[in-house]
Amino acid sequence: MAALTSSPWIYVVVAASVLLDVFLPLLPSGVLVITAATAAAAGSTTVNGAGEGTAGEVPSLVVLILCAATASVLGDLVAYRLAWRGGDRLDRAIARSRRLTSAQERLGAALSRGGGALVIIARFAPAGRSVVSLGAGAAHRRKRDFLPWSALAGLAWAGYSVGLGYFGGRWLGSTWFGTAVSVLALFVAGALAAFLVKRPATHPVSPGRRAASSSLR
């Protein structure tokens, strides 16, 4: 891992992992981003401590954020387009899953009310990105209603993950303990996001608000 984080290939690996985890949510894309950012913190600490101008290849935080955010948006867009073209087969697959059906209904209602912040929150929840991207495409939501929120979601998630790794490495050291604490903080954010995504389903929309939402479609 140390050899990878000190190589430019780390950006390719991070981008590929983030791009693909919309289809394979078990991929450890967040862990990779945090590990790379922790290596950046360790490299900058070494430079400052040694008083030297350089200390080998240190991952750039800005490039890491841009790679992760761009790959996140591209992955969302691919899933969105595939779901859009999925037709009846995808609709039947979603209908067989009560979780996906419920999530699609909540997403549709939120986007109709202009509540695209749900897209950002869901980006932090386990598999939330997949549900949102596929649900928006299957429901044929307009790209202009979805894509800007997807970009904000990708940037927020990438910035948060890189920040966790960097500041965790600076404050706790570039050890397994520091990385573990940063990853735990990412999981805590994911659990909170999952709670917030599920919460709207427990609050029925009033007839007045439902009529107002219908008028905006």
DAFEN-V562338 format. One record per residue. RES is the residue in one small letter. SS is DSSP state (@ for helix, = for strand, . for the rest). NEAR is the number of other ideal C-beta (glycine too) atoms within 10 Angstrom. D_LAST is the distance of its C-alpha to the last C-alpha in Angstrom with 2 decimals. Layout:
BEGIN
{{RES;SS;NEAR;D_LAST} {RES;SS;NEAR;D_LAST}}
END
This chain:
BEGIN
{{m;.;11;49.25} {a;@;10;51.21} {a;@;8;51.96} {l;@;15;48.31} {t;@;23;47.07} {s;.;17;49.75} {s;.;13;48.72} {p;.;10;45.98} {w;@;11;44.91} {i;@;25;43.25} {y;@;18;40.30} {v;@;12;39.98} {v;@;16;40.28} {v;@;27;37.70} {a;@;22;35.20} {a;@;16;35.81} {s;@;20;35.53} {v;@;28;32.25} {l;@;21;30.83} {l;@;15;31.93} {d;.;21;31.23} {v;.;26;27.57} {f;.;14;29.26} {l;.;10;32.34} {p;.;15;31.43} {l;.;8;35.15} {l;.;16;36.09} {p;.;12;37.50} {s;@;28;35.55} {g;@;25;35.40} {v;@;18;39.12} {l;@;25;39.91} {v;@;28;38.08} {i;@;28;39.88} {t;@;24;43.20} {a;@;28;42.95} {a;@;29;42.15} {t;@;29;45.07} {a;@;25;47.29} {a;@;24;46.23} {a;@;24;47.25} {a;@;22;50.52} {g;@;20;51.23} {s;@;16;50.68} {t;@;16;52.88} {t;@;14;55.59} {v;@;15;55.50} {n;@;10;55.81} {g;@;9;58.46} {a;@;10;60.53} {g;.;6;60.31} {e;.;9;59.68} {g;.;6;57.33} {t;.;9;55.97} {a;.;16;55.85} {g;.;8;54.63} {e;.;13;51.06} {v;.;18;48.63} {p;.;29;44.91} {s;.;15;42.95} {l;@;18;40.30} {v;@;9;38.17} {v;@;16;38.40} {l;@;26;37.67} {i;@;21;34.46} {l;@;15;33.37} {c;@;25;34.35} {a;@;29;32.59} {a;@;23;29.35} {t;@;17;29.27} {a;@;24;30.10} {s;@;27;27.42} {v;@;21;24.67} {l;@;16;26.28} {g;@;25;26.49} {d;@;28;22.85} {l;@;18;21.96} {v;@;16;24.45} {a;@;22;23.20} {y;@;23;19.57} {r;@;13;20.78} {l;@;16;23.13} {a;@;24;20.58} {w;@;17;18.25} {r;.;10;21.33} {g;.;16;22.67} {g;@;10;21.52} {d;@;8;22.90} {r;@;8;25.57} {l;@;17;23.35} {d;@;15;21.18} {r;@;10;24.52} {a;@;14;25.74} {i;@;21;22.81} {a;@;12;23.19} {r;.;9;26.85} {s;.;12;26.16} {r;@;9;25.08} {r;@;11;24.59} {l;@;19;22.29} {t;@;14;20.26} {s;@;13;19.96} {a;@;25;19.15} {q;@;22;16.39} {e;@;14;14.78} {r;@;21;15.30} {l;@;27;13.98} {g;@;18;10.66} {a;@;17;10.41} {a;@;21;11.77} {l;@;24;9.63} {s;@;19;6.41} {r;.;16;8.83} {g;.;10;10.11} {g;.;16;13.07} {g;.;20;14.22} {a;@;13;17.72} {l;@;23;17.75} {v;@;27;18.29} {i;@;19;21.30} {i;@;22;22.73} {a;@;27;22.49} {r;@;25;24.46} {f;@;25;27.45} {a;.;23;27.26} {p;.;15;29.35} {a;.;17;27.38} {g;@;22;24.17} {r;@;26;23.58} {s;@;22;24.01} {v;@;25;21.66} {v;@;33;18.82} {s;@;29;19.44} {l;@;26;19.97} {g;@;25;17.12} {a;@;28;14.56} {g;@;23;16.27} {a;@;23;16.67} {a;.;18;13.03} {h;.;9;12.40} {r;.;20;10.31} {r;.;9;10.64} {k;@;14;14.09} {r;@;7;13.43} {d;@;14;11.27} {f;@;23;14.18} {l;@;17;17.38} {p;@;13;18.00} {w;@;22;17.78} {s;@;26;20.02} {a;@;18;22.45} {l;@;17;22.66} {a;@;27;23.17} {g;@;25;25.90} {l;@;19;27.61} {a;@;16;27.61} {w;@;26;28.99} {a;@;27;31.54} {g;@;15;32.70} {y;@;19;33.10} {s;@;30;35.00} {v;@;26;37.25} {g;@;16;37.90} {l;@;23;38.94} {g;@;32;41.33} {y;@;23;42.78} {f;@;16;43.42} {g;@;25;44.47} {g;@;25;46.99} {r;@;16;48.21} {w;@;11;48.66} {l;@;16;49.69} {g;.;15;51.23} {s;.;22;50.39} {t;.;13;51.45} {w;@;9;49.92} {f;@;11;49.60} {g;@;21;47.57} {t;@;23;45.26} {a;@;14;44.94} {v;@;15;43.99} {s;@;27;41.27} {v;@;20;39.90} {l;@;12;40.06} {a;@;18;38.01} {l;@;19;35.35} {f;@;13;35.39} {v;@;11;35.18} {a;@;18;32.05} {g;@;18;30.65} {a;@;13;31.58} {l;@;13;29.97} {a;@;20;26.72} {a;@;17;26.79} {f;@;11;27.31} {l;@;16;24.39} {v;@;21;22.03} {k;@;14;23.27} {r;@;11;23.31} {p;@;17;19.71} {a;@;12;20.37} {t;@;6;23.13} {h;.;7;21.11} {p;.;9;19.06} {v;.;14;15.98} {s;.;9;17.06} {p;@;8;15.76} {g;@;8;14.95} {r;@;12;12.90} {r;@;14;11.13} {a;@;10;10.36} {a;@;13;9.26} {s;@;18;6.88} {s;@;9;5.49} {s;@;8;5.59} {l;@;9;3.80} {r;.;7;0.00}}
END
